[in-house]
Amino acid sequence: MKFDGTKPSAVKPPATIGILGGGQLGRMMALDGRKMGYRFAVLDPTADCPTAQVADEHVIAAFSDVEAASRLAELADVVTYEFENVDAAVASALETSSRVPQGSQLLALTQHRVREKSALAAQSLPVTPFVPLRDLADIEQATSQLGEKLVIKTSRGGYDGKGQWMVRQAEDIERFRAEWEAVLTQESSSSDAEAPLIAEQFVPFVGELSVIVARNENGQVAVFPPAENIHENHILHLSIVPARYSDAILARAVELAEQVAERLDVVGLVAVEMFVGQGDSLFINELAPRPHNSGHYTMDACVTSQFEQHIRAVCNLPLGDTRLLTPVVMVNILGQHLDAVLEMVDKLPGHVKLHLYGKASSRRDRKMGHLNVLADSVDEALGTIRGLQIWDV
């Protein structure tokens, strides 16, 4: 949303905020918003989804149901979304009759990796070199342009490592050919912008960072401290704050996040995930236009949580203070960890903050909750997590 110099009005409590998507991010958004005096309505196809448990109204419908989204809008004074799989066409339709501060443009960009990378590159923001793949013949161009080592990804969907193939040698191309053909057949395209697959150059990296940045309709920007992220099996395992990188790298990460928010006209939150490369280089890997798993540490360790900040941004309130109050490590609770965590709830130290998401069923690798471990240092926090003997840290 472009800022034209006219100050948009604030959406003040006790207004109702409509949320497209009813997962844990919406739940935590609603819990923080209730403290501020807001009411909530949610659209989600699951009857007892996490957000519905704490919302005032629940429209049970598919995310692609424009009519149902219109019913949500009738209940709400402002509409937001909590995950990228919301149909961008729904958000676009709502823009014509409802207040949707985030708009649909950024959502459409972040739902498609080629469009996202192209938009970032067009703004002179650092991304790994890439080639859109419209058909298998484009792979030859990719290897010629980018080298033999590639990461091939689906342009749409895919998370926690799904929809990704690591190409390290020529034989891998033959090994994965049938899987790529299936994707290309399902989503054929004649344009690079809509290419079903993307080839990215494999860039050796020494670690990963993410930065959560907020921007409101008045153009005010606020950035949370960068988180150092450690993944296990492509799923976020730990977020460590303060991140254990040089001040120069962290300052550059914050600068890049601010540039993303301003150059892409973000309203609300955007998580900017980055690779730390050789020689202290940074590459933006992907964006998430919403609260993010790696920002959960803010719930207990910052003056303002990412969820309160998102509400402030989409309601055009002054943004909250993002200062870090204490070192913290966030550790995800997946399905395979849940029973052990529940077994020791009564033994958790007072500086360990438990957050569970209210999901009806647990399964391996499903995110069921997280712990925020507060301490005088990240080493001490990591030691506490090791002492629980649930995770390998």
VOPA-837146 format. One record per residue: x, y negated, z of N, C-alpha, C in turn. Coordinates in steps of 0.001 Angstrom, whole numbers, plus 524288, in hexadecimal, padded with zeros to 5 digits. Each point is the difference from the previous one (the first is absolute). Example, Ala and Ser with C-alpha at 12.3 -4.5 7.8 and 13.67 -1.06 7.14 Angstrom:
BEGIN
833868163A81E787FC867FB5A80000803847FB5080000/7FEA27FBE67FD30803347FB5A8003C7FCFE7FBBE802DA/
//
This chain:
BEGIN
80350804A6800007FCB07FB5A80000803717FB2C80000/7FF9C7FCE37FBF0803317FB567FF8B7FE3A7FBDB803DF/803C57FD588026D7FECB7FBB38037D7FFDC7FB027FCD7/7FB6F7FD847FF997FF527FB6A7FCA48002F7FAE3802F7/8019D80034804FA800547FB38803247FB377FF158034F/7FBB4802977FEC47FB3B7FF8D8031E800338041580455/7FF657FE5D804B680070803AC804587FB188036280051/80081805287FF277FB708036D800817FE368003D805AA/7FB1980120800B47FDE48004280550801DE804F2802BB/7FFED7FFD7805288014680497803217FB108033A800E3/800A68050D8005B7FBB480384801708009780107805D8/7FC847FDBE8030E800A88001B805AE7FC86804268028D/801AA801F7804887FCA480380802FC7FAE07FD2D8014F/7FBA4802BD8005A7FF5A805B77FFCA7FEB58021A7FA9D/802987FE2C7FC047FF07801D37FAAB800F8805E37FF99/7FDBE8024F7FBF5800C5805917FEF9803F0800AD7FB92/803D48035A800F080401801447FC187FEAA805527FDB1/7FF7A800397FADD7FF11804F07FD508051C802717FE5E/8009380519800E9804D6802BE7FEB17FED5804447FC04/802937FFCA7FB8C7FFC58042F7FC29804098041C80184/7FE368046F801D58037980417801E87FF8A80096805DB/7FF8C804D6801D37FEE9800DD805878041680321802E5/804EC7FFC57FE468041A802F68029B802137FD5B804DA/804A1801BF801B4802267FE03804E88017A7FA467FFB3/801777FE227FB5E801777FA797FF9A7FB457FC8A800F2/7FB87801797FDD67FB377FD1E801047FE698004F805B5/800CC8048A8024F7FEAE800B38058F803157FC2F80362/805287FFC67FF1B803437FCA2803427FF037FA3B7FEC9/7FE8D7FEE17FB2E7FE777FAB77FE937FB1A7FE6180308/7FC2E803868002C7FB247FED1802BA800D47FF84805E4/8034B803548022A800F97FFB2805A2802677FAC380180/803BC7FE247FCDD802517FAE8801217FC2D7FB977FEDA/7FCED800927FBDF7FC447FBF17FEA67FBBA7FF5D80405/7FE7A80442802747FBFA7FFAF8041E801E27FC9E8048D/8050A80055801238021A7FCB9804347FF697FA397FEAF/7FFFC7FEE17FAE67FF917FA957FE3E7FA557FE457FF65/7FC59803B7800967FA7D7FEA47FFBA7FD548013E7FAE0/802B38029D7FC687FDAD8015D7FAF77FCDF8050F80066/7FC6D800A77FC4E7FD1D804DB7FF62801C88027D7FAE4/7FED6805187FF5480229802D37FB867FC06803967FD73/800498003C7FAD57FD25803CE7FCDD803F6802BD7FC84/7FF20805037FEE9803CC803047FD0C7FD46803247FBC7/802A2800937FB8E7FE41803907FBE3803E9804767FFAA/7FE0B804BE800AD8034B804A87FFAD7FC6D804AE7FF35/80194803EA7FCDE7FC938047D7FF087FF8F803D380484/803697FF92803E980005803BD8045C7FCCE7FDEE8048F/7FC6080333801D87FC3B7FE37803F0802997FE3D80513/803EC802D1801D0802647FEB78050D805A87FE537FF39/800EB7FCB87FC10805507FE437FEED802057FCA280486/8051F7FF7180086802377FD228046B7FDD37FA7E800B1/7FF4A7FD147FBC47FE107FAA08008B7FA577FFE2801A3/7FCD8803B37FE067FA6880016801557FF2B800AD805DB/803AF8028A8029A7FF79800E2805A7800307FAF38031E/802167FBCE7FDB48007D7FB0F802DE7FD6E7FB767FD1F/7FD12801317FBC27FD777FBE67FCE67FA437FF7880193/7FDA57FBB37FE6B7FA797FF11801137FC7A802897FBEB/801C9800127FB187FCF58022D7FBB2803858036D7FCA7/7FDA0804277FDCF802F5803887FC9C7FCCB801237FB21/8020C7FE787FB7F7FDA18015E7FAFC802CA804EB7FE14/7FD2D804627FFD480262804FC7FE777FF648009B7FA16/804547FF627FD3B7FFE0800417FA4E80588800817FDF5/8006A801887FB0A80512800757FD79802727FAA17FF48/805307FFD37FFD9802C37FB097FF6C7FF117FD817FAA6/7FE3C803177FC477FEFF7FDF57FAC07FA5F7FE1D7FF4E/7FCC68005F804107FA707FEB17FFAB7FF487FA1980082/7FF4E7FD557FB9F7FF857FA4E800057FB1D7FE45802EC/7FBB3802E37FF5C7FB207FE98802B1800AF80052805EA/802A38041C801D5800EE80094805A1803927FBB0801FB/803F37FE9B7FCE48037B7FBC1801917FCFE7FADD80062/7FC297FF4F7FC9A7FCBD7FB4D800527FCCE7FFF280507/7FE48804AB801B17FD318004880503803A87FE848047C/804E3801CB7FFAD803D37FE80803F8800A97FA1980017/8005E7FDAD7FB60800C67FA5B7FFA87FB717FCF980250/7FB3F802267FF737FB6E7FD6B80247800497FFE4805F2/802B4803DE8023A8008380049805AE8046E7FC908020B/803747FE4F7FC78804F37FD97801AA800717FA5B7FE36/803127FD04802F38014F7FAA27FE8E805037FFC17FCD6/80347803FC80077804E0800617FD158012F805D47FF6A/80256801707FB9380118805807FEE2805DA800BE7FF3D/8021A8042D80239805788016C7FF5D80052805CE7FEC6/804AA801FA7FEF6800B4805997FF1C8049A801E78032D/7FFE980515801308040980216803788036E8041A7FD69/7FF088013E7FB0E803A28036F7FD3B7FF4A7FF577FA24/804158017B7FD03800217FEA57FA787FC558032A7FC9C/7FDF28045B801EC7FCC0803487FCAA7FA6E7FDF77FF6A/7FED17FB9C8026E7FB147FD6A7FEE57FFFD7FE787FA41/7FBAE800FC7FD5F7FFA37FED87FA698008C7FA1E7FF26/803DA7FE887FCD4800D27FA707FEF77FB3C7FD977FD5C/7FD0B8032A7FD137FB3D7FDFD7FD807FBFB7FE6380411/7FFDE802C5804627FC777FE908043F801967FABD80244/805117FF7080120801DF7FB038021B7FF037FB967FC23/800B5801197FB007FF1B7FC017FC047FA4A7FE6B7FFC9/7FC75803DC800447FA687FED97FFE77FE697FCD1804C3/802398013E804887FEA27FD2B804C2801BB7FA547FFC6/804477FEFD7FD21801FA7FAA37FFA97FBF37FC3B7FDC0/7FC868020E7FCC37FC387FC877FD777FBB77FE36803B2/7FF21802EC8044C7FBA87FEA080376801847FFC9805BE/804D4801568014D801988005180575805467FD58800BA/801637FF0D804DD805257FDDB80136803C38048C800C6/80384800BA7FC3E803F280429800268054E7FD4F7FF78/8021D7FE018044B804B47FCB57FFAA8049E802AA7FD61/8009280524800B98046B802BA7FD9C7FF68800627FA15/7FB377FF9F7FE207FF058007B7FA73800F6805807FE0E/7FFB2800AB7FAE5800C2805267FDAA80513800697FCEB/802837FBA67FEDF80497800177FC9A80489802F880278/801497FEBD804EA80453802B4802927FEAC805B8800D5/7FB178011B801417FE4F8056A800AC800EA8030A7FAF4/7FE6E7FDC17FB92800BD8029C7FAFA805CB800CF7FED7/803417FC2880151805A38008D7FF2980238804848031E/7FEB0800398050780271803D9803727FDB5805707FF4D/7FBBE800807FD187FDDA805257FEDB802C48029C7FB66/803747FD277FD678028A8021C7FB52805C37FE6980019/80379803DC80063805897FEDF800E4802817FCEA7FB87/7FE71801097FB37802547FD137FBAA7FE707FA488005D/7FB067FEFF800FC7FE417FA9280078802A87FD568049B/80090802D68045B802707FDC5804A2805B77FE9B7FEF0/802F5803BC7FDD6805877FF027FEE0800997FB907FC0D/7FC9D7FFFA7FC15800557FBF77FBF57FEEB7FAA38024B/7FC247FFA98037E7FEA97FAFB8026B8047A7FE0780363/8027380384802EE804697FE728034F804A27FE427FCA8/8011E803047FBF2804627FE957FC967FF007FAC57FD56/7FB117FEF97FE887FEAB7FB0B7FD72800D47FB5B8039D/7FFE5800F780527800E77FBE7803D6805B37FFDF801CB/80364802AE7FD23805A5800318013280114802508055E/7FCA88039D801A2800CD802C0804EA8029F8053E7FED3/80399801BF803648033A804987FEBC7FD018052180076/7FFC2802E77FBBF7FDC5805407FFFB803E4803A37FD53/7FF728050E800F480359803B67FD427FE8A7FFF57FA34/803D6800667FC877FED28002E7FA607FC2E804737FECE/7FC5D7FF107FC627FBE6803D17FEF47FE827FFF57FA3F/7FD7E804517FE6A7FDDE800847FAB57FA928025E80077/7FBF17FD877FDD37FAC7802607FFF37FFFB804D67FC7D/7FD2580411801967FFBB804D67FCF97FA69800C97FE17/7FF2E7FF127FAEA7FADC800CA7FDA17FF7B8058B7FDCD/8046F802517FE9D8001A805607FE0D805638024280126/800968050B7FF09804E08029F80165804A07FDFD7FCD9/7FEF47FDF27FB5A804487FDE37FCD8802A27FB65802B5/7FD267FD4A803648023A7FB84802C48042C801A3803EC/8000C805088018C803EA801C5803C6805777FF8F7FDA1/80069801007FAE8805157FF777FD71801E17FA588004F/7FC657FC567FF3C801617FA7C8007C801AB7FECD80595/7FD3D8024B803D5801397FEF88057F80579801EE8015F/80161804C07FE4E805348020F801418043E7FCE37FD33/7FECA7FE457FB40803CA7FCD67FD19800D07FAB480297/7FBCC7FDC2801F78003A7FAB380234801AD7FFF7805B2/7FE42803FB802F4800C17FFF0805A6803FF803F3801EB/80165803C97FCBE803A58040A801B17FD2E8051D800FF/8030A80411801207FDDD80546800957FCE6800AA8050B/8017B7FD2E8040D7FD5F800918050B7FB6F7FC3180053/7FB50802318009D7FB3A7FCE5800017FC73801B18046C/7FC6A7FC838015B7FB878015F803427FB317FEF67FC9A/7FD038041F7FED87FB367FF7B7FCF37FB697FFF3803C8/7FC757FC3A7FF457FB817FF7F803827FB087FF4F7FCCA/7FBA4801BA8022E7FAFA7FE9E7FDB37FF147FA31800EB/7FDBB7FD6F7FC287FF067FA658009C7FB8A7FEF3803CA/7FC4B8038F800327FB997FF6E803988003D804408042A/7FE037FEAC804A47FFAC803E08042480560801BC801C4/800108043E802D1804F4801F5801FD8019C7FD1F804E7/80104802C680428801D97FDBA804DE802B0804418031B/8033A7FE69803C6802D7803B08034D802E1804167FCAB/8024F7FE297FB9E8031A803727FCBE7FD05802DD7FBC3/7FACC7FFBA800037FCEB802A07FBF88005D7FCE57FAE9/7FFBE802C97FB9A800487FD607FAF3805567FDD47FEBF/80428802A0801E78055A7FE407FEF580360804AD7FE91/8038E7FF1E7FC5380391804137FE44805867FDBE7FFC6/803B6802CB80235805767FE507FFF4802CB802BD7FB7E/801FD7FCF97FC53802DB802207FB85805D07FEFA800EB/802FD80424800968058E7FF7F8011480364801E87FB75/7FDAA8032C7FC85802DF802107FB8C7FC1D801407FBAB/80214800E37FB507FCA4800C57FB727FC2F80489800C6/801A380414802C57FCA580494800C57FAFE7FE99802FC/800457FBFA8034A7FB5B7FE76803017FBA57FE127FC71/8016C7FDAE7FB947FC027FE007FC667FCB2804817FDFB/8027B8044E7FE8F7FD09804917FE347FCD88026280474/802387FFE6804B47FD5D802658047B7FAE87FD3980151/7FFE67FACD7FF5C7FB667FCFC801877FC767FE9B7FB61/8018D801907FB437FD3C7FE3A7FB547FA21801328003A/7FE88804B58019D7FA73801818000A7FCE47FC94803CF/8025F7FEAB8047C7FD497FCAB803CB7FF367FA847FDD1/803E97FDF67FD4D7FF7C7FACD7FDB07FBFD800047FB9B/7FFFA804337FCF07FC308005D7FBC17FA717FFE080224/7FF2E80294804797FAC580011802577FE4B7FA7980183/8039C7FCED8023D7FEB97FA9E8017C7FEF17FCBB7FB23/8035D8008D7FC117FF7B7FCDE7FB3C7FB0C8015E7FD04/7FE83804F48000C7FB348019D7FD5D7FB367FDC5802B7/800327FFF5805317FB957FE0E8030E7FF627FA187FF7F/804627FD2A7FF8A7FFD17FA497FFE6803377FDF07FB69/7FE55801317FB4C802E77FE297FB737FF897FA1C7FF6E/804177FD8A7FDEE7FFFD7FA537FF4F803A67FE897FB99/7FE977FBEF7FD24803617FE117FBCD802EE7FB1B80199/7FF1F7FE2C804D48028A7FB29801BA8039C8010F80498/804807FD4B80004803AB8008F804587FD787FE8C80527/7FCB57FBF17FFF57FDA77FE13804DA7FC908041280291/7FDEE803B27FCE87FC97804078022380286805627FFBF/8051C8003A7FF41802B2805087FF807FEF98036E804C1/7FE97804FB7FF317FE9D8036D8046F8049E8017280385/804D07FFBE7FDE5804A780164802FF804017FB9C7FFA0/8036A7FFD4803D3804447FC377FFF080511802D38015E/8041D7FEBD7FD248053C802008013A8031E7FB9B80277/8021B80109804A08033D7FC24802A680595802108005F/803AF7FC837FF58805788017F8008480108801C180599/802CF804528008980179801B480542804567FC7F80204/7FEE27FD4A8042E803C77FC6B80258801718021680563/804E680181800D480183801CD805397FEF47FBBA80406/7FD7C801708043F7FEF37FC12803FA80177802158055B/801217FC5D80377801DB80177805377FBA47FFD48040B/7FB7C7FDF07FE9A7FBB27FFBD803B67FB567FD327FDAC/7FC007FF768033A7FB267FD917FE477FE257FC0B8040C/7FDEF7FBB37FE057FDC07FBE9803427FA867FEC67FE1B/7FCC37FE06803727FB157FDB17FE4A7FF1E7FB0480315/7FD697FC5D7FD727FEBE7FB02802747FA3B7FEF07FF27/7FD357FEED8043B7FA7A7FE917FFBC7FFB47FA0C7FFF2/7FD777FDEB7FBFF7FF867FA557FF847FA407FEA77FF54/7FE667FBB18025E7FA9A7FE257FFAE7FFD47FAAD7FD71/7FBB97FF097FD3B7FF1A7FAD97FDAF7FA277FEE98002A/7FE7A7FB52801B27FA747FEB38000C7FE977FCA37FB4F/7FB067FE977FF977FE2D7FD157FB6A802297FA717FFD0/801D47FE0C804678026E7FAD680008805A7800227FE30/8021A804B47FF14805638007D7FE42803E9800AB80458/7FE3E80067804E480393800F38045B80207805977FFBB/80510800BA800DB80280805237FFBA8029B8013D80534/7FF8B804CC801C8802A5801C8804C480206805837FF12/804BC80116801D88029F804F77FEF380150802B680523/7FEDD805108003A801898031F80487805A2801D67FF66/8029E801438045480565801E87FF9D8004E804FB7FCA5/804068008D7FCC58008A804AF7FCC080064804EF8034B/7FDB58042E7FE02800468051E802918039A8038E7FCE5/8035C802C1802BA8033A804127FD9A7FCCB8050780001/7FF328023C7FB6E7FC8E804887FF8980304804F77FED0/7FE9880423802B78024F805247FF207FB97803C17FEA9/80092802A37FB8B7FBFB8039A7FE20801BB805A7800BB/7FC3880368800CB800DA8059D800147FC25802627FC24/80203802EE7FC317FCAF8025B7FBF97FC907FBE87FD60/8024A7FB817FF037FD737FBA87FD3B7FBAE7FD5D80334/7FF778014A804F67FC157FD9580362802CF7FCAC8040B/7FE147FB4F800E9802837FC9F803E080024802B680546/8049C800368023E800C88028D80510800DE7FBEB80442/803E07FC957FF31801597FC0E803E5800367FA9A7FD7A/7FE327FC15802D2801137FA897FEB5802E77FDAC804A1/804A67FDE87FEF48038C7FE2E80418800967FA1A7FF95/7FEEE7FD438044A800547FA488000C802887FE4480521/8041A7FCDB7FFE9802847FDA97FB748029B8041B7FC88/7FF9E7FF287FAE0802848037E7FC41805E77FFA78009B/8029C8046F7FF3E805A38004B800F78031A7FECB7FB00/7FF367FB497FE14802E17FE057FB7E802207FA9F8014F/8036A7FE157FCB1802737FAF1800FC7FBEB7FBA77FFD3/801487FBB48029D7FC877FB757FFF07FF207FE0F7FA6E/80406800767FCB97FF857FE2A7FA9A7FBF9803377FCFF/800238052F800AB7FC318035B7FD557FA7C7FECC801EB/7FF617FF72805257FAC67FF0D8022B7FDE47FAB67FE44/803667FC187FFC57FE507FAD77FE337FE5B800387FA49/802DF802F07FCDD7FEA28008F7FA7A7FACD802EF7FF68/7FF1C803F78033B7FB0F802EB7FFCA7FB647FC7380144/800977FCB8803ED7FBDE7FC4C801627FF137FC2F7FB83/804367FE237FDAD7FF8C7FC527FBA27FD0B802787FB69/8013C804F07FEC17FD4F802A37FBC27FA36800AC8012E/7FEC08015F804DA7FA7E800A5801717FD047FADE7FF68/802607FBC4801B07FD7D7FAE57FF5E7FF267FEBB7FA3F/803DB8013B7FCBD7FF7D7FEF47FA6C7FBA0803397FD90/7FF77804E6801A07FBB7803447FE127FAC47FD8180159/7FF677FE73804EF7FB027FDC6801BA7FEA97FB127FCFB/803DB7FCB87FF1F7FEF37FAFB7FD797FF6F8008B7FA14/80364803107FD867FFED800597FA477FB73803447FDFF/7FE15803B18032F7FB848032A7FE667FAE77FE0780266/8002A7FB6B8027E7FB467FD96802397FD17803AF803A4/802E2802948036B7FDA7803A1803B97FC897FD04803D7/7FB7D8023D8014A7FCF27FE57804857FF14804DE80345/800FF7FFA8805057FFDD804998035F8058A801D7800FC/8008F80517800CA8052980249800E3801EB802B77FB17/8051A800267FF69802658038E7FC3F804DE8024480290/8008A805287FFA0804BE802A3801C7803A58008D7FB5F/804C97FE238009F803DF8002F7FBD78040E8041A80187/7FFD38047D7FD5B803A48044180124804D67FF717FC8E/80498800978025A804E97FF067FD3D803EF8045B80109/80347800F27FC0C8049C8034B8009E804B17FC838011F/8033F801B6803A4805077FD72800ED8040B803047FCE5/802427FD727FBFF803AE8029C7FC92805A17FF1680195/8037E801FA7FCC3805947FF3B800EF801407FA2E7FFB8/803D07FE5A803108019C7FA8B7FFE07FBE07FC4780216/7FCC5801EE803887FBF77FCBF802827FBF37FDED7FC21/7FF3A802C57FBA37FBF07FE647FC4A7FAA6801D2801F5/7FBF67FD427FE567FAA080165801577FCD0800837FB05/7FCC4804147FFCC7FC67800D67FBA77FA85800B98023C/7FC397FD2D7FDE87FA99800C9801B17FE058050D7FD95/7FE49803A1803457FE14805097FE277FA347FFB47FEB1/7FCD67FE2E803A77FA6F7FF7A7FEF87FD817FC4B803DF/7FB2C7FE767FEC57FCF37FC6E8033A7FB1C802C7801EF/7FE327FE728048B7FAF2801CD802057FD107FB2B801DE/7FBA87FE917FD777FD527FB138013E7FC338008E8048E/8020480160804837FCC08014B8048E80396800EC804A5/7FDC9800C9804A780343801E28044E802AD8051F7FE74/80455801298028280352804507FE37802038031E8049D/800CB805167FF07801E68038180413804EC7FDE5802A4/8037F7FDB37FCF5804EC7FE14802307FF587FB0280325/7FB467FDCF800067FEEF7FB65803317FD318013280512/7FF3780503801207FD3280166804CB802EF7FE5A804F1/8051B7FF757FF94803117FE5B8048B7FE267FABC80212/7FDC57FCBD7FCA17FE537FABD801957FB998002380402/7FD318045B8005F7FB8580059803898019C7FF30805AB/804AC801B280166801BE7FFAD8056C804F37FCC3800B2/802B97FECD7FBB28052C7FD9A8008C800507FA6A7FE0A/7FBD17FDF27FDAC8001B7FAA77FDF67FBC97FCA980292/800AB7FAF37FFBD7FC0F7FC70802237FABC800F07FD59/8001E800E17FAE17FB48800F77FCEC80097805357FD39/7FC01803458000280047804F07FD1E7FEF87FF067FA3B/80197803AE7FCBD7FEF27FF797FA697FA257FFF47FEE6/7FCEC80296803477FA5B800517FF0A7FD557FAD58014C/801667FDAA8045C7FE027FACA8012A801C37FC267FBC4/804D98008F7FE40802067FC667FC0D7FCFC800767FAE2/7FEB1804C57FE877FD03800BF7FB317FAAE7FD4E80070/7FD7D80098804767FAF37FD69800C9800A47FA1B7FFCC/803FE7FE0480291800FB7FA567FFD2800BA7FE327FA5A/802D7803027FCEA801257FE627FAA67FB23800087FC94/7FCEF80444800287FB77800457FC857FB967FC6C801D6/800117FE8E805047FC1B7FC5080200801FB7FA5E7FFD3/8049C7FF457FDF1802737FADE7FF62800937FD168052D/8019D802F0803F8801777FDA7804FF805E37FEF97FFF1/801E97FCB980381805B17FF718007E8027F8054B80131/8045D801297FD8B8028280511800CE8028B800438055B/80025804BF8021C80210800C78053C805EA8003E80024/8021B7FF6C804AB805988005380112801D5805997FF09/80426800BB7FCF9801E6805377FEA3804D1801A480320/801587FD2480406804C28013F802F87FFDF805758024D/8048B8028F7FFE0800B78051080286801127FF16805C7/7FD018029480361800907FF51805A1803A78040680274/800AA8046D7FD6B8032C8043680234801B1803A87FBAB/804A0802588005A80153804267FC487FBEA8045980036/7FF33802A27FB9C7FBD2803E17FFAE8014A803F17FBC3/7FE48804CA800D580021803F77FBE77FA8D802567FF9D/7FDD77FFF17FB457FB04802887FEF480114805687FDD7/7FD4F803F68020C800878054B7FDF07FA8C802017FEA6/7FF6F802197FB4B7FAF0801F97FE3F7FEA4805298029D/7FB048009C8013C7FDE5804F3801F57FD1E802897FB73/8023B804287FDD37FD76802EB7FBD17FCF78049280254/7FD16802AB7FCA47FCBD8044A801EA802FF8040580324/804CA801407FE598031D803F3802B48021F7FE2180545/7FF8F7FADE80111801EA7FDDC804F47FB9B7FF0B803ED/7FB287FFFF7FE1C7FBB07FDFD803387FF3D8031680508/7FFD98052D7FFB17FF0280321804B4804267FEFE80428/804EA7FFAE7FE5D804347FF13803C97FF6F7FAA480282/7FE797FC157FCF57FF447FAC4802307FB8480000803E2/7FBA2802727FE977FB7B80023803888014E802EF80505/80347803F47FF848016B8031B8048E803047FCC0803FB/802EB7FC127FE26803417FCFF803987FE277FA5E800AE/7FB147FEF57FEBC7FE007FAAA800A6800C17FE1980598/7FF2280366803B68006D7FE6A8057B805A17FFA1801DB/803B78011F7FC818058B7FFC380176802F67FBC17FCFE/7FD4C7FD407FC85802AD7FC007FCF2801977FB7580383/804D17FE217FF8C801AF7FB7B803207FCC67FB307FEAD/7FFFB7FC428038F7FCC97FB5D7FF56801917FC867FB80/804D58007A7FE23801B87FCC17FBA07FEE9802967FABB/7FD57804758001E7FE7E802BB7FB347FA2E7FF257FF21/7FEA67FD897FBA77FA977FE927FEE67FDBF803BA7FBEB/7FBBC802AC8016D7FD84803DF7FC997FB7C7FD8F7FCFF/7FFE9801017FADC7FBB87FE407FCA87FE28804A97FCCB/7FB2C801C6800E07FDAF8043B7FCF77FBB37FDC17FC8F/7FF10802997FB817FCCC7FDB17FBEA7FA5D801ED7FFC7/7FE93803C78033B7FA93801C1800107FE6E8033E7FB4B/803C7802987FD7C7FEB5803417FB817FDA080526801CE/7FC06801B97FD1D7FCFD80494801B1803198050D7FF9C/8037F800687FC34802E4804DC7FF4F805C87FED97FF61/80311803B3801E3805B07FF797FFCC8022A804247FC59/803E07FE777FCED802C3803C77FCC1805B27FE4F7FF7A/80320803937FE578059B7FEF87FF92800FA7FB3D7FC82/803667FC94801C3801B37FB487FD317FBD67FBC87FF95/7FB75800BD8026C7FC157FBD78001D801477FC5080483/7FFC37FAE87FF058012D7FC2E804137FB6C7FFAA803CA/8010780191804CB7FBED80035804028007E7FBAC8040F/8048D7FD8B80031800E57FBDC803C8805B97FE787FFF5/8018B7FCD7803CF8058A7FEA18007B8012B7FE698059E/804FE8001B80153801E27FDE3804F5803547FB377FED5/7FF507FBED80318803AB7FBAB80010803278006A80507/80513800C07FF7180372800A88048A802F67FAE1800C6/7FED87FD4D8043E802747FB0380145804A4800FE80395/8042B7FD107FF37804AF800DF803308038B7FB3E7FFB4/804358002580315803C87FBB87FFDB80365800287FB1E/8002D804847FD61803008008B7FB2B7FD818044A7FCBC/801107FFF07FAE77FDD4804227FCBB802878053C80151/804E77FFFE801A68027C804E7801907FD2480273804A0/7FE6F7FCB3803B27FD1D80204804867FAAE8021F7FE49/7FD6A7FD437FC707FAF3801D27FE128008E805317FD21/8040A800787FCBC800EB804EE7FD478012F80468803D6/802BD7FEB8804358010F803E5804097FB05801E88029F/7FC547FC63800EB7FAF980185802437FD28803C57FC65/800047FEDD7FAE37FD568036B7FC43802998055C7FFE6/8052B8001C8000F802C1805108002B7FE758030A804DD/7FF717FD3E8045B7FEB680293804E67FAA28028D8000A/7FC6E7FE367FCB17FACE802507FFB78001D805557FD57/80433801187FCF9800E7805177FD807FB7C801A87FC78/7FDBA7FC337FD597FBE7801157FC29802227FF437FA7D/803307FC197FF51802297FEA77FAEC805E6800E380003/8022A800BF7FB66805AC800167FF5D801BD7FA717FEE3/802B17FD898039D801C17FA9F7FF6E805E97FFDF800AA/
//
